[in-house]
Amino acid sequence: MTDTRGAGKLRQKLLFQRRAIVDDGMGNEQSGDFATIFTAAAELIPLKGGEPVLAARLSGVQPFIIKIRGCSAARGVTPAWRAVDARNPAKLFNITAAVDPDNKNAWLDIMATQGVAT
């Protein structure tokens, strides 16, 4: 089966954010709030979710594959970043990995989970 990629499936709008480095006033750098680096149209593909037991409680975790077009800003995405749904800011995705599936820098497949702390 062929993997046909096109702009027609990119129906979501996501904000890709990373923590800003700020000065604490004493000359030390520390992590600040998340700042939006770029916005991209994306396809969200839900995978089979799970319910890991954390601290003797069930917590619902939903993994996703986020497909976006490659660009110089997108190639800098690391697991330290997060994605936020632009239409529903309460929907946060914790990025766990970003790969170039065909090594042509045209598309990025980003593994992310929803339902865990970012």
ABEGO torsion letter per residue (X at the ends): XBBBBBAAABABBBBBBBBBBBBAGAGBBBBBBBBBABBBBBBBBBBBBBBBBBGGBBBBBBBBBBBBBBBAAAAABBAABBBBBAABAABBBBBABBBBAAGAGABBBBBBBBGBBX
